Amino acid sequence: MYRNLPSTSLRLLAVAALALLLAGCDKIPGLGPDPRIAQRDAEAKAIGGACRHALRGLEDCYTLNPKAAKASVFAGWKDMDAYMRENKIEGTPSVLGEVKKPERKGSSADIETETRDPAASRSRS
């Protein structure tokens, strides 16, 4: 039955069959979307949700996270806003600006500094 077909037609039939078989495979390495892009998108959505829960505005969130994609941050912020309104959840104010630095003990006059010769620190090899 197949002996009457020319070899080019047989090859074309084999390629078509292979293409049909591979059309159903969505887990072929290198053919799907880059997982790093999906991870960055998920992180940006999480940042937006966290900003909404911390009672921050979108502009503040964008300023604090300049590398995050703004569209994804907004999507996360909006999703968290809807969730908080549905479940009547109050946000938790951020204490980011209220962090105080510990005071140093002793004055600066008590601390001795050693001067170094810049030529002494160079490698002589």
N, C-alpha and C positions, 0 to 999 in steps of 0.2 A: 504494500500500500504506500509506504513512504519512499520506495525505490523510484517511483515515477517523479517525485519532486526534485527539482534541482538543488544542489548543495546550498546555494545562496538563500533560497526560500526556506530551507530547513534551518539554517542559521538564524534567519529573521524570525522564524517561529519560536526558536529557543530563546532568543533575546526578549521577545514579547512575553513569553511565559515567565521568564525570570523577572521582568519588570512588574508583572502582575503579582508575583509572589512577594516581591520586596515592597510593593505599595502598601501592604498591610503592616509592615514593620515600622514602628515609630521609635524603637530603641536602638537604632543603628548608630554606633559611635561616630561622631563628627557630623551627623546630619540634623540633629536637633538643635534647639537654642542653647546658648552657652549658659551653664548653670551659675556662673559668676554674675551674670546680668540679673537672673532671677533672685539671687541672694542679695544683691545691692538694692533691688526693688523692695524686697521684703524688709530689709533693714531700714530703708527710708520710710516705709509705712509704719514700722514700729517706732521710729523717731517721732513721726507725726502724732501717733497715738499717745506716746509718753508726754509730748508737749501739751496735748489737750488735757490729759489727766493732771498735769502740773499747773494748769490754769495759765498757760502761756499763750500768747497770740501767735498767729502764723508768722508774722514778720519777725518776732523774736526767735522763733524756731528756725526760720531760714537763716538768720544772722548767726545763731549759735552752731548751725550745722551747714556750712557753705558747700560742702562736698556732696551732700545728699541731693537727690533729684527732687526738685520742687513739686512736680506733679505727684510723685509718690508720697512725699511728706504731706501734701494737702489731702490725698486720698486717705491716708492713715488718720489724719486729724479729723476729717469728716466722719469716718467710720466710728472712731472713738466718741465723737460728739453725739452721734445717733445712739450709740450703745449706752452712754451715760444718761442721756435724756430718757430712753426707754426704761432703764432700771433705776432711775432716780438716784444716781450716784453723784456725790459731791466730789469735786476735785481736791487734790492735796497741793497746797501752795509750795512752790519750789523755795529752797533755802540756799540756792546757788550764790546769790549776792550777799548773803549774811555770814559767810565763812570768815572767821577772824584768824589772822596769823598769830602764832604764839610769840610772846615777847622774848627777846634774847636776854640772857642773864649776863650782867657785867657790861661795862661801857666799852666803847670802841678804843678808848685810850689804854685799857688794860691789855688789849690784844697786840702782841708783837708780830710784825710781819717781817719776813726774811726777803731781802732783795736777792734776785738771782741774776747771774751773768748770762745773757742770752747766748753767748758763744760757748758757754760750758755745757749747754743742753744739746748742742748739735752733735750728731754722730761724726766721728773722725775717720770713718773707714772708707 
